[in-house]
Amino acid sequence: MSVKNPWDNDDNPWKKKPKAGDFVSDFVERFKKITISFGNSGSGKGGGGYSSFRFLYFIVGAIILYLLSGFYQVQHDQRGVVLRFGRWVRTVGPGLQYILPYPFEKIILQRVTKVNQIDIGSFFRNQQEESLVLTGDSNLANISFSILWKIKEDGVEDYLFCAKFPEITVRAVGESVMREIVGQTPFTYVQTEGRGDIQRKVRESLQQLMDEYRIGVEIVRVELLRVEPPPSVIDSFRDVERAQAEQQKEKNKAEAYDRDTRARTRGLLAEKLNKGEAKKRSIIETARGAVARFVSVHSQFKLSPAIVGKLLYLNTMRDIYKDVNKIVVDSEVKAVPLLPITQLNRLLKTIGDEEK
């Protein structure tokens, strides 16, 4: 029975413990001893030392190659997820990267610029139920749409480790969001002018859920491919569409007639207003002129009442008799032939033309 040396343990105070900085130097010394021992063992065997050195260099070269195997090139459209003993430690970007060689670390290269597409509700027989959606006005609609998505540049580790089947998750959540939003919207709005609004709402809601689930997915676009009624009622629906189109046509015609009538009425009203304004200005200017003439005559009348009075009398008589058939008779004439006034005027006019 052997007796263990009590001083041969780590608690021996007389045993010298190596320092942390001496590991490298100790390794070099051990390497030298191994080299010398290989050389000495082969020196007595005629050339065996050279073979030992060659074997040693082979080992060193293998170690160097093993260490160099940790270099990886990450392309511009890729991100590298580094695992250490199966656990994520970091994510690296494009360029030359180094990891600890196998089995210490492993890198998974994942493309982040590729846009993937998921088609939901296509019109194959095995997907009829998937395409039927109940709209907000209680109508059934066949709806097919596509989801375009890609991996987030800063969410590669979430894409790889937070969901087992990310594509199936995107598909299921996208279908659920589409049913929820279409279920609150009338069928006609979804089929016509509301397509862009529906696509935007679905994309925003789907992206919000992907962020909450930490799937690491970016929703690029949602496209509504087809919105139609079920095949069993499509003929009736076409009749309703034609009736609605005819109704809209008649409505447009009535609105056009209304706009034309209103425009012509406004034109006539503007014309009447302009004429009224012009007549108003004419009357005002005429009245102003009459007032100005009256004021002028009144001032002259104050200076010489007799002359102005006679002038006013003559002007008044002129205004009275200028459009009346008349004969002026000299006071010295004793008799005047009795002729009709109209004939006399004609005679006087004839005599005047002959004298000319």
HUNOR-V951260 format. One record per run of one state. SS is the DSSP state (2 for helix, 1 for strand, 0 for the rest). FROM is the first residue (numbers start at 1). TO is the last residue. Records with the same first field share a line. If there is no record, write none. Layout:
SS->FROM-TO / FROM-TO
//
This chain:
0->1-19 / 44-47 / 69-70 / 75-77 / 85-86 / 93-94 / 99-104 / 112-115 / 121-124 / 135-139 / 152-155 / 162-165 / 183-186 / 192-194 / 214-216 / 229-230 / 304-304 / 322-340 / 356-356
2->20-43 / 48-68 / 125-131 / 156-161 / 166-182 / 187-191 / 195-213 / 231-303 / 305-321 / 341-355
1->71-74 / 78-84 / 87-92 / 95-98 / 105-111 / 116-120 / 132-134 / 140-151 / 217-228
//
